[in-house]
């Protein structure tokens, strides 16, 4: 199951309301242009009106397709679908940027068995200003947020991040960090992720947390673009981009459940 934009576009294009609107807009623009300037301008105005109509219909179709997909996904998995919801600013990703928003949210017992929120989340960074104007950059993520009760003291901060930059710069960059880098004996994982922990975390407990099977999961079996953060009892699993296929959303939720289980299992020992 995925967003069916093509199907929604065909249905919207064929609707009587859309076709009537096309005739009215194109005819009105063509007649007005012909009367004001001439037939050539009238034809161009009619073509411009038709293009505007198509872009408007396309926007309507995309939104209809998205709404149909989200409604079906929530219903089939027994989740509550919320539009324009909110998530707490509980981890670094959820505090990042100048503005933040949640476009779609699914709440309940997620695929994989973890209770929490699955959301399409974005944050916006603004820079510049003055004579050059302000620039905006929007970053999109699909996230799962869940509580890990009782982990505040045991795990005040653990951050498994998508790797950026060159590995030979790791030592120089670490000088400026307030967290400690966790080194694991996995070349594959090291190419994929960087791992940091709050300096209050027990180093021995962290080593026990990253069992060979957990390291293998992170390195080989986790979804594309996978990362997660734990801070003061809140888990935020994330992948880059808004995902629009049911199996992708299910996979992210299942991976989040696996991370939560590994953490809580180790805490219980």
C-alpha positions, 0 to 999 in steps of 0.5 A: 500500500502506498500513496496513489497519486496517479489514480487520484489525479485521473479521478479528479481530472475526470470529475464534472466540477473540474471539467466545468472549471476548465471550460469556464477559466479557459474561455473567460481568459481567452475571450478577455485576452482577445477583446483586450489585445487580439486573437493571439493573446486570447489563445495564449491566455486560454492556454495559461488558464488551462495550465493553472487549472491543471496545476490546481487539480494536481495539487488537489489530487496529491492531497486526496491521495495522501489523505486516503493513504493515511486514513487507510493505514491508520484504520488497518493498523488500529491507530489514531490518525492526527493531522497537525499534531505535536511531539515533545521537544525531548531529544536533539532532533526534536529541538532542532531548527527555528520552527518545527511541525508534524504534518501527519501522526499515528498514535497507538500500539505501532507495528512491532508492538511499541506504544508511541507516535509515528509521525512525519516531522519537519524542521526549518532552519532560517539564515541570512537577512538584511539586503540579501534576504532570509533563506530557509532550509526545510528538513524532513524525517519520519520518526517514532517517539516513545517513552522508556520509563525508568531510563532517565538515570540509567541512560541520560543520553545516547545518540546513534546518528547518521554519519556525516563528514570524513572519519579521519576528522572524528578525533578533531571534531570530538574535542568540541563535543559535550558527549563521548564517542562510542567506538565499536568493532564494526567497520560496517556500522562505523561507516554508517553511524556515529555513536555518542553518549552522555558523559554521565552514562556508565561505560560498562553498561553501554558496552553490554548494551551493544551486543554483537546481535544489536550491532549487527542489527544496526549495521546490516538490518536497520532501515535506510537512513536509520538513526535514534536518540534516547534522552531522559527516558524518551526514544526518538527513532528517525529516518530521513525523508517523509516515507509514503509506503506502508511497508516502509512505515511498518519497518521503521516502527518495527526497528524502533520496537527492536531498539526499545526492547534491547534497551529495556532488556539490558536495563532489566538485567 
